Amino acid sequence: MSNNTATMQESFPMTGGDGSYSYANNSYFQRQCANASKSMIEEAIAEKLDVQALSTKTFCLADLGCSVGPNTFVAIQHIVGPVERRYLALGLKSHIPEFQVFFNDHAANDFNTLFASLPTERRMPDEILDKNSPAWNKGRVHHTGAPYEVAHAYAAQFDKDMRNFLNARAKELVVGGIMVLIMSTLPDGTSPYRSPPRALYDILESCLMETGIISEAQADSFNHPLYRPSLEQLTALVERNGCFSIERMELTNPASKLDGPMSGHAYTMHVRATIERLVAKHFRSDSVDQLFHLFFKKIENMSRQLELDPKEEIQRFVVLKRK
């Protein structure tokens, strides 16, 4: 009698995680092996890859044995870079394809750590970190209360990101399909300079400067990557995309569902859960406790003022239909 039950063969992948004995932190030699072939890969692509014969808009790559950590991204970049340069050398900049990468390894491989270490493009506008730019966001962690140039830089970045988002979703949805978005936006008629969480950012900025363990330069280089679009901006983006019709777009008020005012402790825990990893990555991780302890004390001192502030509607419910 045959046994048709599928079984998974035992596997012994590289040590996962990012600890002292992990493959991610102990694979320098393997990275050098990949780097040793970099020039040969570039030469092969430049001389042998006939990009003009490619009709696809998607260029697929696969790493069969990606393991854990940054080495696989280094190896993939050794291919992506030369392919892009090949297109540019032939005057085909507008034909550079989208790159789709497949990572393959043992089923027990630590893919969570692998994808957590994916290199990300900057989600902040370059101008706000440039000391020579009028959009340099010195002394602030957000665009609220900042000069016009800062808010404009945030808005331009949101436009770019949202265009990419809508284009990607348009490829996924069939004609007639719908997409529901629940997102933070500005209340109607509100200026980006008066974004509802203004008090939050004022307190966070003062805490960063007062902890004493964060330099002024470090504080100046930290910006929270959050932007709330206006109704007009969001509508214009959808209309310019041209792939969706707006079936419904209205504000909701999550604050109205709360039983009462949020305590200083609960509010601090809420903020910390949202941005702690961002703060810890930018500054020393041992500064996080001190930062949020000071944040809590400031929130407690002004809790009455915060309770008196109007609960503004900052969540928008949107239904888009694929044309």
Secondary structure, 3 states (H helix, E strand, C coil): CCCCCCCCCCCCCCCCCCCCCCCCCCCHHHHHHHHHCHHHHHHHHHHHCCHHHCCCCEEEEEEECCCCCCHHHHHHHHHHHHHHHHHHHCCCHHHCCEEEEEEECCCCCCHHHHHHCCCCCCCCCHHHHCCCCCCCCCCCCCCCCCCHHHHHHHHHHHHHHHHHHHHHHHHHCCCCCEEEEEEECCCCCCCHHHCCCHHHHHHHHHHHHHCCCCCHHHHHCCCCCCCCCCHHHHHHHHHHHCCEEEEEEEEECHHHHCCCCCCHHHHHHHHHHHHHHHHHHHCCHHHHHHHHHHHHHHHHHCHHHHHHCCCCCCEEEEEEEEC
